[in-house]
Amino acid sequence: MSEQLLATYERLVLRRPLLALLAVLLVAVAMGFGLPNFKLDASADSLTLEHDKDLDYFREIYQRYGGGDFLIVTFRPKHVDLFSDESLEMLKSLKDDLLAVKDVTSVTSIINAPLLYSPLVTVSDLKEKPRTLLTEGVDRAAAKREFEESPIYRDLILGPDGQTTAVMASLDQDSRYVELVRRRDALRLKRDNEGLSEAEKQELEDVSAEFLVYRTEKAAEAHQRVNDVRRLLDKYRDRAELFLGGPSMITADMIAFIKSDLRIFGVGVVLFIVLVLSLIFRQLRWVVLPLATCLLSLEIMLGYLSWVDWRLTVISSNFVSLLLIMTLAVTVHLVVRYREAL
């Protein structure tokens, strides 16, 4: 069988080099058309196993009790006290700006957190409008002590230094996302334990495709929202130290880090290949040909992954450097054998 394969390879490739090269170039061009659809994935599904118990439990609680995604902004004024009029006015302006961001439903901070211990509020008083820092006549020193010592707010809304606070922007609940995940995971679990009928197999395929498209759309929206919030925070950076956090921010930054790594390590490996080939062969053609082979193999593979919508994750993105290195090793071996045969 191996001899037949070798004979077929020699007849179709080695004896027709121009035709073989043309076929490779045509494949590379076809794969290249898929590159605009190349995607990276840093979602929870890409970082966990199927039927992950902790993730399933989290989604069950989310669906039962509600609660959406959120963004956290830490705020520390530079030149004034946190509880001064200027600082509270800045927080109020920041709150209004965050509420104008798409999908932000509410913003919680020290300026609208209800004061229950300064002075102490009885149960009958809770039906009335709660007192906050912006309520006229509020003792701000007592409010600060409440934020530091209250069992409700301690270590949550005010930092240990008394000058750093957190602002939480709550986002709209995405019930469709959870429903699609629930349907998909239920069918996957039945598939693994009992098996699926033909109708259920088709339903699983349809739900998975719908969820993938929807997740891609929501990821793009979340990334844009994070960028919008960061641009918004830039207006205050001359007067306060601000840092952004939250699940969607982490996901957006992970995608940015993966893209950065692909560029940096990809360029680094290419330069390493050029340097090694130059030192070993000291001839331009033995630098250009292996380098072209490495880059062409990478372009074909990335194009193929784009066509089949196979998304790179934090882990699998490392294959770019590995593919270049392995292709270089095989190419150097072939070049050396070719030179020996001359």
Secondary structure as UniProt FT lines:
FT   HELIX           2..9
FT   HELIX           10..14
FT   HELIX           17..32
FT   TURN            33..34
FT   HELIX           35..37
FT   HELIX           44..47
FT   TURN            50..51
FT   HELIX           53..65
FT   STRAND          70..77
FT   TURN            82..83
FT   HELIX           85..99
FT   TURN            102..103
FT   STRAND          104..108
FT   TURN            110..112
FT   TURN            118..119
FT   HELIX           123..127
FT   TURN            133..134
FT   TURN            136..137
FT   HELIX           140..149
FT   TURN            151..157
FT   TURN            160..161
FT   STRAND          165..171
FT   HELIX           175..193
FT   HELIX           198..233
FT   HELIX           234..236
FT   TURN            237..239
FT   STRAND          240..245
FT   HELIX           247..281
FT   HELIX           285..307
FT   TURN            308..309
FT   TURN            314..315
FT   HELIX           316..318
FT   HELIX           319..341
//
